[in-house]
Amino acid sequence: MLWPLLVLGLGGLCVSAWLQWRYKHRRLLKMAEDFPGPPTLPGLGNALQFMCQPEQLIVVFKELMVYGDVCKFWLGPDLNFVVSNPDDLKVLLSNSKNSTKGPQYKYMADVLGGGILSGSGPAWRKHRKIANPNYGKRATESYSDVFNKEVDLLMEKYRSLQNKHIDIYHYIVRTTSYSVCQTLMGLSKEQTMKLPYIEGVIDETPRLYDIVFERMTKWYLQIDPVFWMSKYFKQQNHFVDMITEFSKQIIKHRLEHLKTIGEHYKTDLMNTEEDSLKNTQLSVIDRFLLSGELEGEELLKETFTIFTSSQEASAKIASFILLMMAYHPHFQERLYKEIKSVIGDSDRPVTDEDLKQMPYLEMVFKEVLRLFPIGAILQRSVTEDIVIKSGTIPAGSSLTIPIYHLHRDPRFWENPDAFDPDRFNPENTKKRHPNCYIPFSLGPMDCLGRYFGTKLIKTLCVRVLREFEVTTSETYEDLRVIIAISVASVNGFSAVLKPRTAK
């Protein structure tokens, strides 16, 4: 007789808690009634819909958007509004009142801290302002030598692997990683190569993001005791141990470097507000150390954030560009002709002036970012009511911005899943709503590393495509992608590099 009583008692407590929650949030619930959305289950909301395979998540959001420009769904007690109207997105993302990351970012912050990538509020603003000088347009110009030298090494590796099926990302991510360490982090190549766990960090970081995304989308993993008993907890701790030692060594190197700089010179550099080459004489990590704003675990996590947010994203986009060229030989030939007309036949460094003379490369780059955005789904917390064309988004809810789906919305893009760089020629661009394409987000929380990443990616792709024809035995229709923080290829980036001189 004891078990039935316990079950009844527990059930009664759950019902009581649910009713109390509904009373406390009655205003939120009332305002939510004005918006369409799928049916919900008590306590769980629509959480079961998100307990799916990563590939299926794309379908889940597509089905949600059938309800309209603004629709709702519940992840347990968290109310989310999916907004896909470009006019509404401009208002919402440009509003400084919406500069708080949504509740699902908590699981990223557990690993990376509440800083530049996963945080918001005063700490996020301070950290971003400190790091900003090293990411600006002019500052990025000073990174040309490092980018080209690292691509030199990539080209040597690719020459040894020519005419073989390889995963091109495996080598590209090392190029971007070493480039980030020698520019934004301020390390020498020798220091970079000797960083503890550098190879493990490069290879296993994507798996860390997979774990974070599992927690974001699986309601039961958001219950700490359940997560602690899962295999993911042990794996996450392993990653955290690695990145902690990795970051400690970077900070140690920069502390030793700062000891060699006079105090007056440090102050002069830190006070340089203009975006100039002078700013890069201090690395981002130097700025963190000199600012006095970060210390201890916060400094370690922000150091790794600067690394991982720059190297992995750049490697993925570069790999997708080369893969798209392999799938579409006619587009590759057109891009190759442009590269050859600017670079010629010599294997020389790529300059900023070279890149300015390659409009078709820019079109290819934008089309890849359209199809495979780095920030596939964004979430923001709504701290006060916001009025948009479709109604009033209530305080206490969250905005969910499906960038992946917006970029493939047939209302704005003809044949939206096809790869076609000509979408971004001047004529077609003018016809399109300007806010249906937001690969770097909008407003005060836009992508900090857009100039850095763009230059690194283009430099790498120009050098590879000038020397190699990229081919593959697969077709574009074979490509399977998932959303796991960013968009990723399920089967990797398999391709063959054929020397053009062999023709």
C-alpha positions in Angstrom: 0.0 0.0 0.0 3.0 2.3 0.5 3.9 2.7 -3.2 0.4 3.9 -4.4 0.5 6.5 -1.6 4.0 7.7 -2.6 3.0 7.9 -6.3 -0.2 9.8 -5.4 1.8 12.1 -3.1 4.5 12.8 -5.7 1.8 13.4 -8.4 0.0 15.8 -6.1 3.2 17.8 -5.5 3.8 18.0 -9.3 0.3 19.1 -10.0 0.5 21.7 -7.2 3.8 23.1 -8.5 2.5 23.2 -12.0 -0.6 25.2 -10.9 1.5 27.6 -8.8 3.7 28.2 -11.8 0.7 28.9 -14.0 -0.7 31.4 -11.5 2.7 33.1 -11.1 3.1 33.4 -14.9 -0.5 34.0 -15.8 0.3 37.3 -17.6 2.9 35.5 -19.8 0.5 32.7 -20.5 -2.3 35.1 -21.4 -0.1 37.1 -23.8 1.2 33.9 -25.4 -2.4 33.0 -26.4 -2.2 35.7 -29.1 0.4 33.7 -31.1 0.0 30.4 -32.9 2.1 27.4 -32.1 2.0 23.6 -31.9 0.0 21.8 -29.1 1.8 21.3 -25.8 2.0 18.8 -23.0 1.7 19.8 -19.4 5.1 20.6 -17.8 7.0 19.6 -20.9 5.5 21.9 -23.5 7.0 21.0 -26.9 10.2 19.5 -25.4 9.5 16.1 -26.8 9.7 17.5 -30.4 13.3 18.5 -29.8 14.3 15.0 -28.6 15.3 14.0 -32.1 18.3 13.3 -34.2 20.4 16.3 -35.1 19.4 16.1 -38.8 15.7 16.1 -37.8 16.0 19.3 -35.9 16.1 21.2 -39.2 12.7 19.7 -40.0 11.3 20.6 -36.5 12.0 24.3 -37.0 10.7 24.1 -40.6 7.4 22.8 -39.3 7.3 25.4 -36.6 7.6 28.2 -39.2 4.5 27.0 -41.0 2.5 28.7 -38.2 3.6 32.1 -39.4 6.1 34.9 -39.2 6.0 34.7 -35.4 5.0 31.5 -33.6 5.6 30.1 -30.2 6.9 26.9 -28.6 7.6 25.8 -25.1 10.7 24.1 -23.8 9.4 23.0 -20.4 8.6 26.3 -18.6 10.5 28.5 -21.1 8.4 30.3 -23.7 10.1 30.9 -27.1 9.0 32.9 -30.0 10.3 31.9 -33.4 10.6 35.1 -35.5 11.2 34.9 -39.2 10.0 38.2 -40.6 12.9 40.3 -41.7 11.3 43.6 -40.7 10.7 42.3 -37.2 14.2 40.8 -37.0 15.7 44.2 -37.7 13.7 45.8 -34.9 14.4 43.0 -32.4 18.1 42.4 -33.0 19.0 46.1 -33.3 17.2 46.9 -30.0 19.8 47.2 -27.2 17.2 45.9 -24.7 17.5 42.5 -26.4 21.3 42.2 -25.8 20.9 39.3 -23.3 21.6 35.8 -24.5 18.7 33.3 -24.1 18.5 30.7 -21.3 19.9 27.9 -23.5 23.2 29.6 -23.6 23.7 28.7 -20.0 25.0 25.3 -21.1 27.6 26.9 -23.3 28.5 29.3 -20.5 29.1 26.3 -18.2 32.1 25.5 -20.4 33.1 28.8 -22.0 32.1 31.2 -19.2 29.8 34.1 -19.6 32.0 36.1 -22.0 32.2 37.1 -25.6 30.6 34.0 -27.2 28.1 32.8 -24.6 27.5 35.7 -22.3 25.8 39.1 -22.2 25.3 42.1 -20.0 28.1 44.3 -18.5 30.8 41.6 -18.5 30.2 40.7 -22.1 30.3 44.4 -23.2 33.6 45.0 -21.3 35.2 41.9 -22.8 34.1 42.7 -26.3 35.4 46.3 -26.0 38.7 45.1 -24.8 39.1 42.6 -27.6 37.7 44.7 -30.4 40.9 46.5 -31.6 42.5 43.2 -32.7 39.5 42.3 -34.8 39.0 45.6 -36.8 39.6 46.1 -40.5 42.9 47.8 -40.3 44.2 45.5 -37.5 43.4 42.5 -39.7 45.6 43.9 -42.5 48.6 43.2 -40.3 47.8 39.5 -40.2 48.6 38.9 -43.9 52.1 37.5 -43.3 50.9 34.9 -40.7 47.9 33.8 -42.8 50.0 33.3 -45.9 52.8 31.5 -44.1 50.4 29.1 -42.5 48.7 28.5 -45.9 52.2 27.8 -47.3 52.4 24.9 -44.9 48.9 23.8 -45.8 49.8 23.8 -49.5 52.9 21.6 -48.9 50.7 19.1 -47.1 48.1 19.1 -49.8 50.8 18.6 -52.5 51.9 15.4 -50.7 48.2 14.3 -50.7 47.3 15.3 -54.2 45.0 13.0 -56.2 43.9 11.2 -53.0 40.6 11.3 -51.2 41.1 13.3 -48.0 39.0 15.2 -45.5 40.1 18.7 -46.3 38.8 20.1 -43.0 41.3 18.0 -41.0 44.2 20.1 -42.5 42.4 23.4 -42.8 41.4 23.6 -39.2 45.1 23.3 -38.2 45.9 26.2 -40.5 43.2 28.3 -39.0 44.2 27.3 -35.4 47.9 28.1 -35.8 46.9 31.4 -37.5 44.7 32.4 -34.6 47.4 31.6 -32.0 50.0 33.7 -33.9 47.7 36.7 -34.4 44.9 37.1 -31.8 46.7 35.2 -29.1 50.1 36.7 -29.8 52.2 33.5 -29.7 55.1 32.5 -31.8 54.9 29.4 -34.1 57.2 27.5 -31.7 55.0 28.4 -28.7 51.9 27.4 -30.6 53.3 24.0 -31.6 54.2 23.3 -27.9 50.9 24.2 -26.4 49.6 21.3 -24.2 46.9 19.2 -25.9 46.9 21.4 -29.0 46.1 18.5 -31.3 43.5 17.1 -29.0 41.9 20.5 -28.6 41.8 21.0 -32.4 40.3 17.5 -33.1 37.9 17.2 -30.2 36.4 20.7 -29.8 33.6 19.9 -32.2 32.5 17.1 -29.9 32.4 19.6 -27.0 29.9 21.7 -29.0 27.9 18.6 -29.7 27.6 18.0 -25.9 26.5 21.6 -25.3 23.9 21.3 -28.0 22.6 18.1 -26.6 21.9 19.9 -23.3 20.3 22.8 -25.2 17.8 20.6 -26.9 17.2 17.6 -24.6 15.1 18.7 -21.6 16.2 15.8 -19.4 19.9 16.7 -19.8 19.1 20.1 -18.4 18.4 18.4 -15.0 21.8 18.5 -13.4 21.7 15.2 -11.6 20.6 13.5 -14.8 23.5 15.1 -16.7 26.0 14.3 -14.0 25.1 10.6 -14.4 25.3 10.6 -18.2 28.3 9.8 -20.4 28.3 13.5 -21.5 29.4 14.8 -18.1 32.6 12.7 -18.0 33.3 13.7 -21.6 32.7 17.4 -20.9 35.0 17.3 -17.9 37.7 15.8 -20.0 37.4 18.6 -22.5 37.4 21.2 -19.7 40.6 19.8 -18.3 42.3 20.0 -21.7 41.2 23.5 -22.5 42.2 24.7 -19.0 45.8 23.5 -19.4 45.8 24.8 -23.0 44.7 28.3 -21.8 47.0 28.4 -18.8 50.0 28.0 -21.1 48.9 30.8 -23.4 48.4 33.1 -20.5 51.8 32.2 -19.1 53.5 33.1 -22.4 51.7 36.4 -22.5 52.6 37.3 -18.9 56.2 36.6 -19.7 56.0 38.8 -22.8 54.3 41.7 -20.9 57.2 41.7 -18.4 59.5 42.9 -21.2 57.3 45.9 -22.1 57.6 49.2 -20.2 54.6 50.4 -18.1 54.3 53.7 -20.0 54.2 51.8 -23.4 51.6 49.4 -22.1 49.4 52.3 -21.0 49.9 54.0 -24.4 48.9 50.9 -26.3 45.8 50.2 -24.1 44.6 53.8 -24.6 44.8 53.6 -28.4 41.1 53.6 -29.3 41.4 54.0 -33.1 41.5 51.0 -35.3 45.1 51.0 -36.4 48.0 48.7 -36.8 49.4 49.9 -33.5 46.6 48.0 -31.8 48.0 44.6 -32.8 51.2 45.2 -30.9 49.1 43.9 -28.0 47.3 40.6 -28.5 43.8 40.1 -27.3 45.1 38.1 -24.3 47.5 40.9 -23.5 44.6 43.3 -23.3 42.6 41.0 -21.1 45.6 40.8 -18.7 46.3 44.5 -18.7 42.7 45.5 -18.3 42.4 43.9 -14.9 38.8 43.0 -15.8 39.4 39.2 -16.0 41.2 36.8 -13.7 41.2 33.2 -12.6 38.7 30.9 -14.3 37.0 33.7 -16.1 40.3 34.6 -17.9 41.0 31.0 -18.7 37.6 30.5 -20.3 37.7 33.7 -22.3 41.1 32.8 -23.6 39.8 29.6 -25.0 36.7 31.3 -26.3 38.8 33.7 -28.4 40.6 30.6 -29.8 37.7 28.4 -30.5 35.3 31.0 -31.9 37.9 32.0 -34.5 39.6 28.8 -35.6 36.7 26.4 -36.0 34.3 28.8 -37.7 36.9 29.9 -40.2 37.8 26.2 -40.9 34.2 25.2 -41.5 33.4 28.0 -43.9 36.7 27.5 -45.9 36.0 23.7 -46.1 32.4 24.4 -47.3 33.6 26.7 -50.0 36.0 24.2 -51.4 33.4 21.4 -51.1 30.8 23.5 -53.0 33.4 24.1 -55.7 34.0 20.4 -55.9 30.2 19.8 -56.2 29.8 22.6 -58.9 32.7 22.4 -61.4 31.3 25.2 -63.5 31.2 27.6 -60.6 34.7 26.5 -59.7 36.0 27.2 -63.1 34.5 30.7 -63.1 36.2 31.4 -59.7 39.5 30.0 -60.9 39.5 32.3 -63.9 39.0 35.3 -61.6 41.8 34.1 -59.2 44.2 33.5 -62.1 43.4 36.9 -63.6 44.4 38.6 -60.4 47.1 36.3 -59.0 48.6 34.9 -62.2 50.5 31.6 -62.3 52.9 32.3 -59.4 52.3 30.8 -55.9 52.7 34.1 -54.2 51.1 35.5 -51.0 47.6 36.9 -51.3 47.2 40.6 -50.4 44.2 42.7 -49.3 44.4 44.4 -52.7 44.1 41.0 -54.4 41.0 40.2 -52.5 39.3 43.5 -53.4 39.7 42.6 -57.1 37.7 39.3 -56.7 34.0 40.1 -56.7 33.0 36.6 -57.7 34.9 35.2 -54.7 32.8 37.5 -52.5 29.6 36.1 -54.1 30.7 32.5 -53.5 31.7 33.4 -49.9 28.2 34.9 -49.2 26.4 32.0 -50.8 28.2 29.5 -48.6 27.4 31.6 -45.5 23.8 31.7 -46.6 23.5 27.9 -46.8 25.8 27.0 -43.9 25.7 29.9 -41.3 27.9 29.6 -38.3 25.2 30.9 -36.0 22.4 28.7 -37.3 19.9 29.5 -34.5 20.2 32.4 -32.1 18.3 33.0 -28.8 17.8 36.2 -26.9 16.0 36.8 -23.6 13.2 39.4 -23.6 13.5 41.5 -20.5 10.6 43.9 -21.3 7.6 43.8 -23.6 8.5 44.5 -27.2 5.9 45.6 -29.8 6.4 44.3 -33.3 4.1 44.2 -36.4 2.8 40.8 -35.4 2.0 41.7 -31.8 3.6 42.1 -28.4 6.4 39.8 -27.4 6.1 39.6 -23.6 8.9 40.0 -21.0 10.0 36.7 -19.6 10.0 34.9 -22.9 12.8 34.3 -25.4 13.4 35.1 -29.0 14.5 32.3 -31.3 16.0 33.5 -34.6 16.2 30.6 -37.2 19.0 32.0 -39.4 19.5 28.7 -41.2 15.8 28.7 -42.2 15.6 32.4 -42.9 18.4 31.9 -45.4 16.4 29.2 -47.1 13.0 30.7 -47.0 11.3 30.4 -50.4 9.6 33.8 -49.9 13.0 35.5 -50.3 15.1 33.0 -52.2 14.2 31.2 -55.5 15.1 27.5 -55.4 16.4 28.2 -51.9 18.3 24.9 -51.2 20.4 25.2 -54.4 23.9 26.6 -54.5 24.0 29.7 -56.7 26.6 32.5 -56.1 24.8 34.8 -58.6 22.1 35.4 -55.9 24.7 37.9 -54.6 25.4 39.8 -57.8 24.5 43.5 -57.5 21.3 43.2 -59.5 19.8 40.3 -57.5 21.0 41.8 -54.2 19.0 45.0 -54.8 15.8 43.0 -55.4 16.0 41.2 -52.1 14.9 42.3 -48.6 18.2 43.4 -46.9 17.4 41.6 -43.6 16.6 38.2 -45.0 20.4 37.5 -45.0 22.1 38.0 -41.7 25.0 35.5 -41.4 26.7 37.7 -38.8 23.5 38.6 -37.0 22.5 42.3 -36.5 22.9 45.0 -34.0 25.1 45.3 -30.9 25.7 41.5 -30.7 26.8 41.0 -34.2 29.8 38.8 -35.0 33.1 40.2 -33.6 35.3 38.2 -35.9 33.7 38.8 -39.3 36.6 40.7 -40.8 39.2 38.4 -39.3 37.5 35.3 -40.5 36.6 36.6 -43.9 40.2 37.5 -44.7 41.6 34.2 -43.4 39.0 32.1 -45.3 39.5 33.9 -48.6 43.3 33.9 -48.4 43.2 30.1 -47.9 40.7 29.3 -50.6 42.4 31.5 -53.2 45.7 29.8 -52.7 44.2 26.3 -52.8 42.0 26.9 -55.9 44.8 28.6 -57.8 46.9 25.5 -57.6 44.3 22.7 -57.3 41.1 21.6 -58.9 38.9 20.3 -56.2 36.8 17.2 -57.1 34.7 14.7 -55.4 32.9 11.4 -56.2 29.8 12.6 -54.3 27.2 15.1 -55.5 25.6 18.1 -53.8 22.4 16.0 -53.3 24.5 13.5 -51.2 25.4 16.3 -48.7 23.8 15.8 -45.2 24.0 18.6 -42.8 23.0 19.1 -39.1 22.6 22.0 -36.8 24.7 21.7 -33.7 25.4 25.3 -32.7 26.7 25.9 -36.3 25.9 24.0 -39.4 28.1 20.9 -39.9 28.5 18.3 -42.6 27.5 14.8 -41.3 30.0 13.0 -43.6 32.9 15.4 -43.3 34.5 17.2 -46.2 35.9 14.5 -48.5 37.5 15.7 -51.7 40.4 15.1 -54.1 42.9 17.8 -54.9 44.2 17.6 -58.5 47.1 19.8 -59.6 46.0 22.2 -62.3 49.4 22.0 -63.9 48.7 18.4 -64.7 46.2 19.4 -67.4 
